[in-house]
Structures are given as structure tokens and as C-alpha cells.
């Protein structure tokens, strides 16, 4: 960013301009002030700053000074003339420059908090006061100019639109000399403060992560015209589209499950801090050209210390059918909440059915239907019939794999979070025929569908329990 400060000693007008992007108009503020009343006749010129306990967000890379005053306009001596134009011009400029820098840093540090207050939204987590936009420091993904992304997506043309997420549209684009294919996510203006929070969460969290089964974040743009994120383009799109469109073989589905489990194991156990994804579902699971798994969309993700107790959140967000009912009730995001979503996705992949099914004009949760089959020792009847009819179960290991996927899915989505496995335990059962399967207590469901199972694939937001 570039700051320019001018001071007119005749009118007493101090003007500051701050330009964030060459393609955008600058921020402009003015104030009437008589600097002569505050400064002695002789001063030293310069500026300094300190971050204290805060993170350094900006650095002064260069600065310059110029004056339009005539040195000979005064009738005093040469020494007196020098002092007279130094005081009203150099000193006010330097002081104003320091003031502007401090104000800019304070503005960026508090912008998210102010936006949330304006929209009546309180801080979500107990450690939210420490969540600063440290991605401004230039570490990890790079910052793109808004005009670069306009050009990359052909002005966000409708024919380049790949889909729509919870906070805005996603567009296909190409960047750089080699026309690297990318996906550009534009946050809609309607997403407001919550969209801003999701934007910051994605940049701050996913920029720390490196794993073959996670979508790579390439860059971001924070301009007055909008918030945008730039990802690698995953060519085969979402798992959701393949499950209910083109038909995947069981071998492909099983490898997708293992890839998703590998990503979740990395997030929960292998990072410096435990990463809670918060929104695991087929539309957030992307497939590369060889149908390898790429987990994306970290807009609802949270960082927690390993071994730390659960903390209460004031806002519960997730997707109906995949969100943990215990998370809704207790408002405590945990690894068990992610495991619940993981379990539902496993059941969906094995059965080819959505979390909420319509059978003979009645709504039946997928989880309830599979528990009933498990209780009757008929679990394999839940397997996607298209796999059977199309000859897409293509090896002798498929039966034990299917059985383990269905049982682990029930285990992960168990109503009691204390019974659910960790991702390490779940992966051990999924990958090895020698590991003993858990024996689960059959669950009895009433005829009334719970709130967390209704609504299919739609966003759910709330601040209270059921």
C-alpha cells in the first residue's frame, strides 16, 4: 500500500491518502489542524514504531519528502529561514505519516471485529480475540490483485462458473504465463461478516497445511470490490456429482474413502494444532484426474490445541444431514463432530443414497435405515444396487471392504460421541481385514426425524439446541 500526506501551512489542512491497490481509488481523509501550536521552533525529524505484544503486519519499504515552500520567502537570516520552513512542513509530514501508519494497522486489526458488531454478531470462540489476519504478512499463499482475477476468469463470466458454495460462486480461471488452471471463489456481498470470518479462516488455516489429499490454496484477494480465494483446479469436480451422476466402481469409492480418511488423520493428529474441518460432505470432497481425494472448503474450520478440552461456540454452522446432533445440542466442536460427518459420508458412498431418503411418501434418515439392517443382520442389503447390477464390484476383497465401511460408518455416527472412534482407530479397521470389527449396540429410533437429519444438502445455521 502507498500513503501520501500533505499539509498546507496557509489553510491548516492536513490530508492523508491511502491506496491499497493501483486499480482502486484511494482512501482520503482531511483534518484542519494548526501544527505550529504543538511544535517547538527547532525539532528533529524522523519516525519510529513498535509492535509491542502484537504481530507485525506492515513494514515501511521506502519513503520520500518534498516541499513547495520558497526558502527565501522570509526576511530573516539563512539559519532562521531554514528553521521556519522545517517546522511547518517536514515535522507535520513525518508526524502525520506515523499517525497514518498506526491508524492503518489498527484499522486492519479491528475491521473484522467492527463488521461483526455492525451486523449484531458476537465473537464465536473464546480465543477469537487472538485471531488476527496474519496472512497479511505474506507467508504462504500470495496476494492477487482484483484485476488479475477479473482477467483470469473472463470478468467472472457465467460460462466459467463451476458452482456455488455456502458463501459465494466458484469460477474457472487461468493464471500466469503458463495459463495455470485455477478455481476462484468469490464471496458474495450477502455473506457479510460471517463470509469475512470464513474467508479469514480458510486463508489462515489451509495455508499452514500440506497434504496430498487436501485442496491447495494458491492465493487470495482482499479488495474493496470483494473477497476472493484462489485454489488449484481439481479437474473431476465434487464427489457429490459422481455419486449421483457418473457411476463410480467400488474400487474407486474405496480409494476415495481411504484418501478422505488420510486427510482427516492428518488434520486431527499430524498438524502442530488439531484442525477441526467442520463441514465434511461430498460436495466439499473433490476428485483429481485419477479420482484421488482432495478435501476442501475450510470456511468453518477451527484450530484447537491437541488434548485441549472442548470449548463452547455461540454460533453453530454446518450442513443438515452431516452435522453432529451433539454439536447442535452442546455447541462444542470436537474431533467427534468431524467423525460423525465422516461416518455419514462413508454410509453415503457405500449405499449411493443421500442422508435423508424418501420412501413411500415418508422421510427416512439414511442412518436409521442402516441401523435397522444392522440389527437384522442384513447390512449388505444397504449396498448401492447399481454396483451389483453394473458389475462394478470387481474383486474378491469387495465384500469385506463393504462390510467394514458400513460398520465403521455406523460406529463414527454413533449417537453417543464417547463411543465413536478416533480417525486412527477407524482407519485401522477400514484398511486391515485382520483387525477385529467393533460390536455395536443396535440403536432404536422414534418415528420423528431429528432436526439434524432434515433438509438434505443445505446450509444450517443456528445458535441454540434442538
Secondary structure, DSSP 4 states (H G I P E B T S, - for coil): -EEEEEEETTTTEEEEEEES-TTSPPEEEEEE--GGGTS-SS---------TTSPP--------------TTSSSS-HHHHHHHHIIIIIIHHHHHHHHHHHHHHHHHHHHHHHHHHHTT---SSTTGGG---GGGG--SSEEPPHHHHHHHTTTT-GGGEEEE-SSEEEEEEEETTTTEEEEEEEE-GGGHHHHHHHHHHHHHHHTT---TTBPPEEEEEEETTEEEEEEE--TT-BHHHHHSSSPPPHHHHHHHHHHHHHHHHIIIIISSSEEE-----GGGEEE-TT--EEE---TT-EEE-TTPPP-B-S-EEEETTTS-HHHHHH-B--HHHHHHHHHHHHHHHHH---SEEEETTEEEEHHHHHHHHHHTT-GGGGS-HHHHHTT---STTHHHHHHHHHHHHHHHT-SSTTTSPPHHHHHHHHH-TTSPPPPPPPPP--SSPPGGGTTSS-EEEESS--
